[in-house]
Amino acid sequence: MPSDTTRRGLLAGALAAGIGGLTLSSARELLDAFAPLSGRAWNAADRSLPESVESPYGEATLRVDSDGVPHVAADDEPAVYFAVGYAQAFDRLFQLDLQRRVMRGQLSAVVGEATLEDDEFHVRMDFAGAAEATWDVVAETPAGPLVEAYADGVNAAIDREPLPLEFELLEYEPRPWTPVDSMLMEKQISWNLTGNFGELRRALVADRLGADLADELYPDRLDHETPILRDAVEADRLDDGDDADGSDRSDGSGAKRSESGGDGNGDNVTSGEQTAIGVALTSYLSRFESPPGVGSNSWVVSGDHTVSGRPILAYDPHLSLMTPPVWYEQHVETPETSVRGATFPGVPFVVVGANERGTWSFTNVGADVLDCYRYEIDDEGDRYRYRGEWREFETEEREVVVAGGEDRTLTLRKTVHGPVIEREERTVGVAWTGHTATRTTEAIYEFGRSDGLADLLESTRTFDLPTQNLVYADADGRTLYYATGKLPIRRINGEVVSGNRIFDGSAGEGEWEGFEPFGESSWDGFVPFEEKPHAIDPDVLATANQRVADDPSHYVGVAYASPYRGARIYERLDERVERGEPTDLHFHRDLQADTRDGRADQLVPELLAAIDEREGRDDSDGRGVSDAAADAAETLADWDRRMDRDSAGALAFARWIDHFRQRVFEPIFEDADLDSSYHPNDWVLATIPDESPVFEGRSRSELAIEALEATVEEIDEEGWEVYGDWNTTGAVEHPFGSEAPFLNYPERPADGSPATVMNYRVDDAVGSSWRMVVEPGGEATAILPGGNSGDYFSAHYDDQFRRWVDNEQKSMARSIDDAETTVTFEEGSS
């Protein structure tokens, strides 16, 4: 990797280029206040941790290992989390501040008018208000004082240390960090995982294409046989309110589904409701949803199937890949616990990782925890009708500061359900489980101190946001799967219904009993803990964002991933178990790097059959297959269907499926004035029959051949030879990467696709944001996609990036006897 001297040379070159060399991109314009000729940028070049820091919380020791991971130890928890805050701020301060500004709607104060629409959305959704309500609750828990100590540590670093490069380039200083800001990070994480306006998009598609075709393109249940909780998953359940330790914990709340409600997956949007929204509002809101492709893999095998006789857990969350990474690795040690793993910058506690007794991970459920409401609104627009009465909208004015421009005043409007979003005379009310006080911070803190499955299960009761697939294993040989988070129960006229619709808010349809937006909610209107999907001591269990169960007791949602990753993981685990071969950590790391693409298994034989049929016909009509396409078909026939960077077959398939998808869906969606963001997933593409109305007047096989001809033409024009020529990490960028490319990581060819276990999406830079394989009580390895430091001049800015590309994981149990840096925190006033 470049030395500090080289980095300074790169910066000098960029600065010497002046404004012209760092022009603003039309997409971002994030350096509106960029001052490249300012000498202030050099202030960030010599940042280093001090030998000692005064702490009002007492003594602690911070040791940084050779991978840039801080190991923080103290006799008292407040002292240790003050030091954690200091370490995170030193390494990731700009990331902390940028995330906070996004969620508060304060980007324009630094950037200018380019981010006004983003700020408007975040202000109107009032994530900050939800964070304040959450802090009011968390402050009274044992985690509260530790969050305060963490915030004080962040502020001590702000006050004492030189600011990172980005602050110097933008010429602004961060304001002090607060405990509410840490709660805001919880809201950001949760929104990125559960913020989904799918019912609006579905309603719009049904309106434009018809309800029958919408049902075909967006089925509520994909036809596969690989849910998380398969029939083959042998495990116990919490029955009749019995906890894992035998104690009675039933709260008696919640309702079973009604006979008419079915499994909640069939109640589609009615035609009258479809007219309540429009393309402008839907497209606007879709910009702020969970990023496409966000998901994860996790699996656990019991000690019956390992060499050591202890369980093994493997985990890799698929989130947006960026510079620096979304995760931050840390190790915290107190007399009560020693917990190591990854957290999100701004969050004090290890979110995913292990302590001396157990290990835990989370993947996204895809649960439906956001509802949209339409209202009858009076002519003046000041009141909405609710249960037969006119009510004033709850209003509040907020100012959005705009650097170099005119400040804006926004009027927030809320109903009994939550925030109101408006666009071009269309109005929608939003209810989201994150818009109330949540206790997940407390749960995560308790996870780090847990002493076994019963402890962790008890803490999981307070994990109310986001909805996640929790997978756990411990040194006692116990394993666990549990769907966390609040799952709403909706009713219309007393009948339980699904949530994949737009509700009539004026009639009070679909409301969640006990839900108090921007207050503290009860569990009354949500699925009881014991009735949520779970499995205690499963033998083999894998999650990859596929549907949780074939026949859940309660409606969970419909936003599940295609089953390709989940099916491949179960396939390999089942093969190993059936052969009676025990697994070890190497096997599970190898499975994380698996590149077999299930889409190819479905589609390549179909394409080759179409080619054979075409070549076998009389060619007098001039519709033969070109020599280049025939060669590509031969390459695909010989291909092992693995998306490896050095594979020509993988390149041909990846470009072909994109061209095929475009030819199948683009005409009907263009006619409906809907762009490619509305296209169905690849499972639908692979399984939709030739007689579907989608292919009216067209042939599926002919479209497949046309796509192959376009593929070979594109590959020839671009000069690509193998998959890694196209599938590179170039999409992984710093927020200023377009304007200041030296801040990006080096570009490398990559393995994997959206459908492989080794997950990478080159189109939108989503992939494995952290990989971890843990044998509780034994060895543990992990890797980050970049480096643990966000400081461009640090040796740990990108030192893990090549190893991440190659899945060369490092030990999580690093020796700190020869730490690169040691900081002593001493009793005193910081």
PyMOL commands that set and color helices and strands:
alter all, ss='L'
color gray80, all
select helices_A, chain A and resi 4-16+18-21+39-46+77-104+108-111+113-125+127-138+144-160+165-170+179-194+198-209+211-217+271-274+279-286+303-305+433-435+440-449+453-460+505-507+529-531+564-579+585-592+598-616+619-621+627-638+648-671+676-678+682-687+693-695+700-718+723-726+729-731+741-743+801-805
alter helices_A, ss='H'
color red, helices_A
select strands_A, chain A and resi 52-55+60-64+70-73+295-301+312-320+328-333+338-343+352-354+358-364+370-374+383-386+389-392+394-400+408-414+420-423+426-432+468-474+479-483+490-492+495-497+502-504+534-536+540-543+760-761+766-768+771-774+780-783+810-811+821-827
alter strands_A, ss='S'
color yellow, strands_A
deselect
rebuild
show_as cartoon
